[in-house]
Amino acid sequence: MIIKQISIFMENTAGRLADITDLLAKAGINLRAISLADTADFGILRMVADQPDAAVQLLKKAGFTARETDVIGVEVPDHPGELARVMALFRDAGVSIEYLYASLEHQTDKAVIVLKVDDIKAGVTLLEKHGFSTLSSFSGVKSG
């Protein structure tokens, strides 16, 4: 299944990440996955929240540039080689991975990886065809 990721363009200044996370925390929005890529001048904060629409509205109201993007959340066994197995599936199918990061979600013997791929529907189909569970949200509702 497909989940919504929030991307925030932010200045690379001291305290900017604290401002964003504080804003979301005060609104009761819980982060389930998070990644930060930066350069000397700016950064792109990517996150999955339990209330993505509310988070985007709140961030925009506070003056941040934020948008939603479709990504895949996939549960993988928490054992050596499982991520390599998922990567090989995408390689062999010719589906390009733009980026990935791990989630804060974790169940016994399972980890959750968030993937942005060039063809989301093909990525979900590929994973589910090979027995992986994809997430429709981080509230425990699963598919596959």
Rosetta blueprint (number, residue, H / E / L):
1 M L
2 I E
3 I E
4 K E
5 Q E
6 I E
7 S E
8 I E
9 F E
10 M E
11 E E
12 N L
13 T L
14 A L
15 G L
16 R H
17 L H
18 A H
19 D H
20 I H
21 T H
22 D H
23 L H
24 L H
25 A H
26 K H
27 A L
28 G L
29 I L
30 N L
31 L E
32 R E
33 A E
34 I E
35 S E
36 L E
37 A E
38 D E
39 T L
40 A L
41 D L
42 F E
43 G E
44 I E
45 L E
46 R E
47 M E
48 V E
49 A E
50 D L
51 Q L
52 P H
53 D H
54 A H
55 A H
56 V H
57 Q H
58 L H
59 L H
60 K H
61 K H
62 A L
63 G L
64 F L
65 T E
66 A E
67 R E
68 E E
69 T E
70 D E
71 V E
72 I E
73 G E
74 V E
75 E E
76 V E
77 P E
78 D L
79 H L
80 P L
81 G L
82 E H
83 L H
84 A H
85 R H
86 V H
87 M H
88 A H
89 L H
90 F H
91 R H
92 D H
93 A H
94 G L
95 V L
96 S L
97 I E
98 E E
99 Y E
100 L E
101 Y E
102 A E
103 S E
104 L E
105 E E
106 H E
107 Q E
108 T L
109 D L
110 K E
111 A E
112 V E
113 I E
114 V E
115 L E
116 K E
117 V E
118 D L
119 D L
120 I H
121 K H
122 A H
123 G H
124 V H
125 T H
126 L H
127 L H
128 E H
129 K H
130 H L
131 G L
132 F L
133 S E
134 T E
135 L E
136 S L
137 S L
138 F L
139 S L
140 G L
141 V L
142 K E
143 S E
144 G L
